[in-house]
């Protein structure tokens, strides 16, 4: 008969492995695992545009962010030439204030209650 009180030496846990394109890392003896994408080169679209701070809520915003790292409206208004300079628009200028007013109006809901 085997001794039931015999201590088993812990099995070495594999550092990490790939399953269906996701990296799996066992924790706490393999009882809990953490998974994340194997290739982490995907662009994560933020909730707000880095320039105007308005929410990124359309598919056009997501496409624009992947190319220019700004919302679609910023790219359309300022053009890629201004944005490619790396400095962006002067946020104290009258043009910036007019743009933000326009941006605010575009963000307002079109439904009005009387």
Buried (B, 14 or more C-beta within 10 A) or exposed (E): EEEEEEEEEEEEEEEEEEEEEEBBBBEEEEEEBEEEEEEEEEEEBEEEBEBBEBEBEEEBBBEBBEEBBBBBBBBEBBEEEBBEEEEBBEEEEEEBEEBBEEBEEEEEEEEEEE
